Amino acid sequence: MCNQFTTERTRKLFHLISFGLAAGLLLAVPGEVARPAAADVWSFAAERGTVSVLWVRGPSKLGEAAGGRRGVVPPGASTDTHAFPVWVWRPPGPDSSSIPVIYLLHGYPGSALGGPTRQIAAMLNRRLQEGYPPAVVAFPDGNGVHHSDTEWANSYNGSDLVMSRVVDADIPAVEGAHRRPAALRVIAGFSMGGYGAMNIAMQNPGVFGSVVTISGYFVVNDLSDMFGDIKSVLRRNDPSAHPWWARGMNVILEEDAHDPLSLVRGQAAWMARLLRRVGVPAVLSIMPGTHNWTYALRAFQNALTYLDKDWRRAAAAGH
């Protein structure tokens, strides 16, 4: 991005702004978050957001991981102490609890730094310039230490606590002192991230007001033994087994019209039917495309149109 600044005066101004933003981040994030390196924080021009990379460790204690929620891990489980990146795009200006936050989960294989972050930033910058309401977008990392395919879940033995990392570590790191109400917190995901978004939202009621799945699936696909073939754990992590857990949330299900994966094909429409049977209204969108980030970013932008309406309602209600 620095090649845009052609004069020495502008370079100096850019470095001063970057230093100030970095200092602000260091004051705002919790102690569990590693200090961003100098190259991890930079600024865009006017009408553009700011990007940072936070390094976040998961829960350091079993009690923090359990949190009294449905996803409680068994006694004696090990903990997740490995630090993982979270890529964050913020609109210009001071942060506020009235600005929505979207947690966007990648698929498998993937990482917080290996996805289409530049395309996401460009899309969000365009939306700012077009006058859309601002929102923070965080791109967490769903990898584990002991499992190659974590499904964004907590493992049955506690050796990887990815779900708890998102809820109990990533959210505090991204939101800091400006914690959002559920109505202004969204979890979204593509492919495995779509499954993870629905599973995390269902197992943590009251944390997320909206869930967006893009070419996701809603059945267990445990290729790395995250769930230990334990019936109770498998059922808890099967969104299709308890669609009523989504009550109280806005649900947007998106799928490409030509998905080559049998695991994904037709899942959005099927899950929409399950949700509607138990009284959960779900927005279903099938658009041309295939299973890639090109389609996923179009679908994400489409979902933002729906979310804007929900955020305006929440603002009018005083949330």
Buried (B, 14 or more C-beta within 10 A) or exposed (E): EEEEBEEEEEEEEBBEBBEEBBEBBEEBBEEBBBEBEEEBBBBBEEEBBBBBBBBBBBBBEBEBBBBEBEBBBEEEBBBBEBBBBBBBBBBBEEBEBBBBBBBBBBBBEBBBBBBBBEEBBBBBBEBBEEEBBBBBBBBBBBBBBBBEBBBBBBBBBBBBBBBBBBBBBBBBBBBBEBEBEBBBBBBBBBBBBBBBBBBBBBBBBEBBBBBBBBBBBBBBEBEBEBBEEEEEBBEBBBBBBBBEBBEEBBBBBBBBEEBEEEBBBEBBEBBBEBBBEEEBEBBBBBEEBEBBBEBBBBBBBBBBEBBBEBBEEBBEEEB
